[in-house]
Amino acid sequence: MRRAVITASATAAGVVLLLSLKPHDPSTAPAISSAGAGSARNTTQDTGQGSGTGAADGGAAGGGAGAGQTVTGSAVNTRYGPVQVKVTMAGGRISKIDVVQYPTRDRRDQEINSSAIPQLNQEALAAQSADIDVVSGATYTSDGYTRSLQSALDQVQK
């Protein structure tokens, strides 16, 4: 009888503790950028997250030599959240890829994507297409990345 009371009390306390936990609200994720095959990767804050989905930006990306057409791919919903890329083309080649949306729901998502997205950027720049291998452990992000990248490249070809 005494064990039953202790077990019931412990179970009730555990349930109360679990119900009092609140999931954290992820803040706006920084865009992960790749400026070229040989350049350093940098992380920037993109306030236009999700805007311009599927539309080409006006043409010049920043005026001056080397500026090119910037196109935003469609946002692709994955199991863990949307993935969207912005591609800058210069001289008919991919010169820069910014990932403006990617899953950041929890620490695990952030950990996976902090290593997977730079790998995907590097592979896409090397291949100059969306025909790249998935990153092991980031299958859903890889799929969303390639689909968004392909939608951006399709807009450039029009």
VEXNU-745394 format. One line per 2 residues: for each residue x negated, y negated, z negated of N, C-alpha, C. Coordinates in pm, 1 decimal, always signed. Layout:
X Y Z X Y Z X Y Z; ...
END
This chain:
-82.8 +119.0 +0.0 +0.0 +0.0 +0.0 -87.8 -126.1 +0.0; -193.8 -121.1 -82.0 -282.3 -237.2 -92.6 -352.9 -265.0 +41.0
-393.0 -159.1 +113.1 -458.2 -174.7 +242.8 -363.6 -238.1 +344.5; -238.8 -201.0 +341.2 -140.0 -254.8 +434.5 -123.3 -405.5 +415.0
-122.5 -450.5 +290.6 -108.2 -593.7 +261.9 -231.5 -669.6 +310.8; -349.5 -615.8 +284.6 -473.6 -681.1 +327.8 -480.7 -684.7 +480.9
-446.0 -573.5 +545.2 -448.4 -566.7 +691.5 -348.7 -664.7 +753.0; -230.5 -671.3 +700.2 -128.7 -763.5 +751.6 -172.3 -908.1 +732.6
-232.6 -939.5 +616.7 -279.8 -1075.6 +590.6 -392.8 -1113.5 +686.9; -485.4 -1021.8 +707.9 -596.3 -1048.4 +798.5 -546.6 -1066.3 +941.7
-451.6 -986.1 +983.4 -395.4 -998.0 +1117.6 -324.4 -1132.2 +1135.1; -246.5 -1171.7 +1036.3 -175.6 -1299.8 +1042.3 -274.8 -1416.4 +1048.9
-380.8 -1408.9 +969.6 -482.4 -1515.1 +970.8 -551.7 -1521.4 +1108.3; -580.6 -1406.3 +1165.8 -643.9 -1401.5 +1297.2 -554.9 -1461.0 +1405.6
-425.8 -1430.1 +1398.6 -331.8 -1484.5 +1496.9 -322.7 -1636.1 +1484.2; -317.7 -1686.9 +1362.2 -311.5 -1831.6 +1339.7 -437.0 -1899.3 +1394.9
-554.0 -1841.4 +1369.3 -677.6 -1898.5 +1421.8 -679.4 -1899.6 +1574.3; -635.6 -1791.6 +1636.7 -633.4 -1785.1 +1782.9 -537.2 -1887.5 +1842.4
-422.3 -1904.2 +1778.9 -325.6 -2000.2 +1830.9 -369.5 -2144.4 +1810.2; -456.6 -2168.7 +1714.4 -502.4 -2305.5 +1690.6 -612.8 -2347.7 +1786.7
-672.9 -2253.9 +1859.2 -775.3 -2287.4 +1957.9 -711.0 -2354.5 +2077.7; -775.7 -2458.3 +2126.5 -725.9 -2529.0 +2243.6 -832.9 -2523.2 +2351.3
-793.6 -2490.1 +2474.8 -892.7 -2489.7 +2581.7 -939.2 -2632.5 +2609.4; -1066.9 -2646.5 +2641.6 -1117.6 -2779.9 +2670.2 -1067.5 -2826.2 +2806.2
-1050.9 -2955.3 +2819.1 -1007.6 -3014.7 +2944.3 -1131.8 -3053.6 +3023.3; -1158.0 -2985.1 +3136.4 -1280.0 -3017.1 +3210.7 -1273.7 -3159.2 +3265.6
-1384.1 -3229.2 +3251.3 -1391.7 -3363.1 +3308.4 -1418.9 -3350.2 +3457.1; -1418.6 -3459.5 +3527.3 -1444.3 -3458.7 +3670.0 -1582.1 -3400.2 +3695.6
-1586.7 -3302.5 +3782.3 -1712.9 -3235.3 +3811.4 -1797.6 -3321.7 +3902.9; -1928.0 -3325.1 +3879.9 -2014.6 -3400.6 +3969.6 -2027.3 -3328.1 +4103.4
-2041.7 -3404.0 +4208.2 -2061.8 -3343.8 +4339.8 -2204.8 -3293.0 +4348.3; -2220.6 -3177.5 +4409.4 -2354.0 -3122.9 +4427.9 -2391.2 -3144.6 +4573.4
-2505.8 -3204.8 +4593.4 -2545.4 -3248.3 +4726.7 -2674.7 -3182.0 +4769.5; -2687.2 -3165.8 +4898.9 -2811.5 -3119.5 +4956.9 -2842.9 -3211.2 +5073.1
-2951.9 -3287.5 +5061.0 -2982.1 -3389.6 +5160.0 -3066.3 -3338.4 +5276.0; -3110.7 -3218.4 +5273.3 -3190.2 -3162.7 +5382.9 -3266.5 -3042.2 +5335.0
-3316.4 -2963.5 +5426.3 -3381.8 -2838.2 +5390.5 -3504.3 -2858.7 +5303.9; -3580.4 -2963.2 +5324.7 -3703.2 -2981.9 +5249.3 -3692.2 -3081.8 +5136.1
-3575.4 -3143.4 +5119.0 -3564.9 -3246.9 +5016.3 -3512.0 -3189.7 +4886.2; -3531.0 -3264.8 +4780.2 -3485.5 -3221.6 +4647.8 -3334.6 -3231.2 +4640.8
-3273.8 -3139.0 +4567.5 -3129.7 -3142.7 +4546.8 -3099.8 -3243.2 +4437.1; -2991.4 -3318.3 +4456.5 -2953.5 -3412.5 +4352.6 -2806.5 -3397.5 +4320.3
-2767.4 -3442.0 +4201.3 -2629.7 -3435.5 +4157.8 -2579.6 -3577.4 +4141.1; -2464.9 -3606.9 +4203.5 -2407.8 -3740.1 +4193.7 -2262.2 -3730.7 +4154.8
-2208.7 -3837.9 +4101.8 -2068.0 -3844.0 +4065.8 -1990.3 -3893.4 +4186.2; -1889.3 -3820.5 +4230.1 -1808.8 -3860.4 +4344.0 -1670.1 -3894.1 +4294.8
-1632.9 -4020.1 +4300.0 -1502.9 -4062.2 +4250.0 -1391.8 -4035.4 +4349.0; -1423.3 -4004.7 +4472.4 -1321.5 -3979.9 +4573.8 -1289.5 -3833.4 +4586.9
-1292.9 -3760.9 +4479.2 -1271.6 -3617.6 +4484.0 -1133.8 -3585.9 +4540.0; -1131.8 -3506.7 +4645.5 -1006.4 -3463.7 +4702.1 -950.7 -3560.3 +4804.4
-1001.2 -3677.9 +4817.9 -947.2 -3772.5 +4915.3 -1003.6 -3742.0 +5052.4; -927.4 -3771.1 +5152.7 -973.7 -3752.1 +5288.9 -978.1 -3606.3 +5330.1
-901.6 -3520.6 +5266.6 -904.0 -3379.3 +5298.6 -872.5 -3356.2 +5444.5; -967.5 -3293.9 +5511.9 -946.9 -3256.3 +5649.4 -959.8 -3371.0 +5748.3
-1003.1 -3485.7 +5707.0 -1013.0 -3598.4 +5799.1 -1156.7 -3642.0 +5815.3; -1189.1 -3689.5 +5931.6 -1323.5 -3740.4 +5955.2 -1333.0 -3880.6 +5898.9
-1445.6 -3911.4 +5837.2 -1470.2 -4046.0 +5791.9 -1518.6 -4125.0 +5912.5; -1493.8 -4251.3 +5914.9 -1514.7 -4341.5 +6024.6 -1630.7 -4323.3 +6118.4
-1728.8 -4244.7 +6100.4 -1837.5 -4228.3 +6195.4 -1970.1 -4246.4 +6128.5; -2015.4 -4368.1 +6110.9 -2146.0 -4392.2 +6049.5 -2138.5 -4368.6 +5900.6
-2237.1 -4297.5 +5849.6 -2237.6 -4266.0 +5707.5 -2306.1 -4372.5 +5625.5; -2383.2 -4457.7 +5684.8 -2446.9 -4556.8 +5602.2 -2522.3 -4659.6 +5683.5
-2498.1 -4670.4 +5811.0 -2560.2 -4770.9 +5895.1 -2711.9 -4763.1 +5890.7; -2776.1 -4763.0 +6000.2 -2921.0 -4754.5 +6003.6 -2963.7 -4629.1 +6075.7
-3093.4 -4616.0 +6092.6 -3146.7 -4500.6 +6163.0 -3117.0 -4373.3 +6086.5; -3076.3 -4269.6 +6155.3 -3050.9 -4140.8 +6093.8 -2909.5 -4125.2 +6041.5
-2827.0 -4231.0 +6047.5 -2689.9 -4221.3 +6000.1 -2611.6 -4134.4 +6096.5; -2511.6 -4063.3 +6046.0 -2435.5 -3974.7 +6131.5 -2290.5 -3971.0 +6091.7
-2218.9 -3880.7 +6153.4 -2077.3 -3862.9 +6127.5 -2059.2 -3781.0 +6000.4; -1969.3 -3826.4 +5913.9 -1938.7 -3753.4 +5791.2 -1797.0 -3700.5 +5800.1
-1781.3 -3570.4 +5776.5 -1651.6 -3504.8 +5786.5 -1625.7 -3427.4 +5658.3; -1503.9 -3441.2 +5606.7 -1465.4 -3368.0 +5486.1 -1382.7 -3247.4 +5526.2
-1424.5 -3130.3 +5480.8 -1350.1 -3008.0 +5509.2 -1226.2 -2999.1 +5423.2; -1137.3 -2911.1 +5458.6 -1016.0 -2894.3 +5380.5 -1049.6 -2830.1 +5245.7
-971.3 -2864.1 +5144.7 -988.9 -2804.0 +5012.6 -933.1 -2661.5 +5018.0; -1014.6 -2565.5 +4980.5 -974.5 -2425.4 +4984.5 -950.5 -2378.6 +4841.4
-827.7 -2334.7 +4814.8 -795.5 -2285.6 +4680.5 -850.9 -2144.9 +4663.4; -922.8 -2124.7 +4554.0 -974.3 -1993.3 +4519.5 -911.4 -1950.3 +4387.9
-943.1 -1831.5 +4345.7 -888.6 -1779.6 +4220.7 -924.3 -1868.3 +4101.3; -1039.2 -1934.1 +4106.0 -1085.9 -2012.7 +3992.3 -1075.1 -2163.4 +4012.4
-1028.5 -2207.4 +4128.3 -1011.6 -2349.3 +4153.7 -1050.0 -2384.4 +4296.3; -1020.5 -2508.7 +4337.4 -1047.5 -2548.3 +4475.0 -1195.0 -2571.7 +4502.4
-1234.0 -2547.8 +4627.4 -1369.9 -2575.4 +4675.5 -1355.2 -2661.9 +4799.7; -1430.6 -2771.6 +4804.2 -1425.0 -2861.6 +4918.9 -1563.0 -2918.5 +4945.7
-1601.5 -2924.3 +5073.6 -1732.1 -2977.9 +5110.4 -1716.1 -3097.5 +5202.8; -1818.4 -3183.6 +5200.2 -1828.3 -3297.5 +5291.2 -1960.1 -3281.5 +5365.8
-1953.4 -3280.9 +5498.4 -2069.6 -3254.1 +5582.4 -2109.5 -3381.6 +5656.3; -2238.1 -3412.8 +5655.0 -2291.2 -3523.0 +5733.1 -2369.9 -3464.9 +5849.1
-2332.3 -3507.1 +5969.7 -2396.7 -3460.7 +6091.3 -2484.8 -3572.0 +6146.3; -2604.1 -3537.9 +6190.0 -2694.3 -3633.9 +6253.4 -2761.8 -3563.3 +6370.6
-2746.4 -3618.0 +6486.8 -2807.9 -3558.2 +6604.9 -2753.6 -3420.9 +6637.4; -2625.8 -3397.4 +6608.5 -2565.2 -3267.7 +6637.9 -2602.4 -3158.5 +6540.1
-2670.9 -3192.8 +6432.0 -2712.7 -3094.6 +6331.7 -2658.4 -3133.7 +6194.5; -2640.2 -3035.0 +6108.3 -2598.9 -3062.3 +5971.1 -2719.3 -3120.5 +5898.1
-2706.0 -3243.4 +5848.7 -2817.7 -3305.5 +5778.2 -2795.9 -3307.4 +5627.1; -2670.6 -3301.1 +5584.2 -2641.9 -3308.4 +5440.5 -2506.7 -3244.5 +5413.3
-2498.4 -3174.0 +5301.4 -2372.1 -3114.4 +5259.4 -2348.6 -3153.9 +5114.1; -2234.7 -3217.0 +5088.7 -2193.6 -3251.1 +4952.4 -2075.9 -3162.8 +4916.2
-2082.0 -3098.2 +4801.1 -1969.8 -3019.4 +4752.8 -1893.8 -3110.0 +4656.5; -1778.0 -3158.9 +4700.0 -1704.7 -3257.7 +4621.0 -1605.7 -3196.4 +4523.6
-1566.9 -3072.3 +4547.0 -1480.4 -3000.4 +4453.1 -1530.1 -2857.6 +4441.6; -1534.5 -2809.1 +4319.1 -1568.3 -2669.7 +4294.1 -1518.4 -2634.1 +4154.8
-1500.3 -2504.1 +4126.0 -1444.9 -2464.4 +3996.3 -1534.2 -2505.3 +3878.5; -1475.3 -2572.2 +3781.2 -1546.7 -2614.1 +3659.7 -1459.0 -2594.5 +3536.6
-1369.1 -2498.8 +3541.2 -1271.7 -2479.9 +3433.9 -1338.2 -2452.1 +3299.2; -1443.0 -2372.3 +3298.1 -1508.8 -2340.1 +3171.8 -1660.6 -2333.0 +3192.4
-1730.8 -2303.6 +3084.4 -1877.5 -2298.6 +3092.7 -1928.2 -2195.5 +3191.4; -1860.0 -2084.6 +3198.7 -1903.7 -1978.5 +3289.8 -1894.7 -2025.7 +3435.3
-1784.0 -2092.3 +3470.3 -1771.0 -2148.2 +3604.6 -1884.2 -2245.6 +3633.0; -1912.7 -2332.2 +3537.4 -2017.8 -2431.7 +3554.5 -2154.0 -2365.1 +3571.1
-2178.3 -2261.1 +3492.6 -2306.3 -2189.6 +3499.9 -2322.9 -2121.2 +3635.9; -2218.7 -2052.6 +3679.0 -2224.9 -1981.3 +3806.9 -2246.1 -2079.8 +3920.7
-2166.2 -2185.8 +3924.2 -2169.9 -2278.4 +4036.8 -2292.6 -2368.8 +4037.7; -2353.4 -2390.8 +3921.0 -2474.9 -2473.5 +3919.9 -2590.4 -2405.2 +3993.0
-2587.5 -2273.8 +4000.4 -2692.4 -2204.8 +4076.8 -2642.7 -2160.5 +4214.4; -2513.4 -2128.5 +4226.8 -2461.2 -2077.7 +4354.3 -2449.9 -2186.0 +4460.6
-2404.5 -2304.5 +4423.7 -2381.1 -2409.3 +4523.3 -2511.2 -2456.3 +4588.9; -2618.2 -2479.2 +4513.5 -2743.6 -2513.4 +4582.5 -2792.2 -2402.9 +4678.1
-2770.6 -2276.6 +4640.8 -2807.7 -2166.8 +4730.1 -2723.7 -2169.6 +4857.5; -2593.1 -2193.8 +4841.3 -2505.3 -2201.0 +4957.9 -2544.7 -2318.6 +5048.0
-2575.2 -2434.2 +4986.1 -2618.6 -2550.9 +5063.7 -2745.2 -2519.3 +5143.4; -2840.7 -2455.7 +5078.1 -2967.6 -2423.3 +5142.9 -2945.9 -2328.0 +5260.4
-2864.3 -2225.6 +5239.9 -2837.2 -2129.6 +5347.3 -2764.2 -2194.4 +5464.0; -2666.4 -2280.1 +5433.8 -2589.8 -2344.7 +5540.5 -2677.7 -2439.8 +5620.5
-2766.1 -2512.4 +5552.6 -2857.4 -2601.9 +5624.1 -2954.0 -2523.0 +5711.9; -3000.6 -2410.8 +5662.1 -3092.8 -2327.9 +5739.4 -3022.3 -2264.7 +5859.6
-2898.6 -2217.7 +5838.8 -2824.0 -2152.0 +5946.4 -2757.7 -2251.8 +6040.7; -2736.9 -2375.7 +5995.0 -2666.6 -2478.1 +6072.2 -2527.5 -2430.4 +6113.9
-2465.2 -2350.2 +6026.5 -2329.0 -2302.0 +6051.5 -2269.9 -2253.0 +5919.6; -2145.4 -2209.3 +5927.1 -2078.9 -2153.7 +5809.9 -2097.0 -2002.6 +5801.7
-2172.7 -1946.0 +5891.6 -2198.0 -1802.2 +5894.2 -2314.6 -1770.2 +5801.4; -2285.2 -1767.5 +5670.6 -2387.6 -1744.5 +5568.5 -2342.9 -1632.7 +5475.7
-2437.7 -1576.8 +5403.3 -2407.7 -1471.0 +5307.4 -2346.0 -1529.2 +5181.2; -2263.7 -1447.8 +5113.7 -2207.9 -1490.3 +4985.7 -2316.0 -1479.2 +4879.0
-2301.6 -1557.3 +4774.1 -2392.8 -1550.7 +4661.5 -2337.1 -1449.1 +4563.7; -2418.1 -1352.3 +4526.1 -2375.7 -1249.4 +4432.4 -2334.5 -1311.9 +4300.3
-2216.8 -1276.4 +4252.2 -2165.6 -1331.4 +4127.8 -2080.9 -1455.2 +4147.3; -2079.0 -1507.9 +4269.6 -1998.3 -1626.8 +4300.2 -1921.4 -1602.0 +4430.0
-1858.3 -1487.8 +4438.6 -1791.0 -1446.9 +4561.1 -1677.6 -1541.6 +4598.0; -1594.2 -1579.7 +4501.3 -1480.8 -1666.4 +4531.1 -1527.3 -1806.1 +4572.3
-1625.9 -1859.9 +4502.1 -1680.3 -1990.7 +4538.4 -1744.1 -1983.9 +4676.0; -1817.8 -1877.3 +4704.1 -1882.2 -1861.2 +4834.7 -1779.8 -1857.0 +4946.8
-1670.9 -1785.3 +4925.0 -1565.8 -1775.8 +5026.3 -1502.0 -1912.6 +5049.2; -1468.2 -1983.0 +4941.9 -1409.2 -2115.7 +4955.2 -1504.4 -2212.4 +5023.1
-1632.2 -2202.9 +4988.3 -1735.1 -2289.7 +5047.2 -1743.2 -2268.4 +5198.2; -1752.7 -2143.3 +5241.6 -1767.5 -2116.1 +5384.6 -1642.4 -2156.6 +5462.2
-1525.3 -2135.7 +5403.2 -1401.8 -2174.1 +5471.9 -1389.0 -2325.8 +5483.1; -1423.7 -2399.0 +5377.8 -1419.1 -2545.0 +5381.9 -1524.3 -2599.2 +5479.0
-1643.5 -2540.7 +5474.9 -1749.8 -2581.6 +5566.7 -1708.6 -2558.2 +5711.9; -1647.4 -2444.3 +5739.3 -1603.3 -2415.1 +5875.1 -1495.9 -2513.6 +5919.8
-1405.0 -2552.1 +5830.5 -1301.2 -2648.6 +5869.5 -1363.0 -2784.6 +5901.2; -1466.9 -2822.9 +5828.0 -1536.5 -2948.8 +5857.5 -1608.3 -2939.6 +5991.8
-1675.9 -2828.7 +6017.2 -1747.9 -2811.3 +6144.0 -1651.5 -2805.6 +6262.5; -1532.6 -2749.3 +6241.8 -1431.9 -2744.8 +6348.3 -1388.0 -2886.8 +6385.4
-1379.4 -2975.5 +6286.5 -1339.7 -3113.9 +6313.9 -1447.6 -3188.0 +6393.1; -1572.8 -3156.5 +6365.8 -1683.3 -3221.2 +6437.8 -1680.5 -3181.2 +6583.1
-1647.2 -3056.9 +6612.3 -1648.9 -3005.5 +6748.6 -1533.7 -3058.6 +6832.4; -1430.2 -3116.8 +6770.3 -1315.7 -3167.4 +6845.3 -1347.9 -3292.1 +6921.3
END
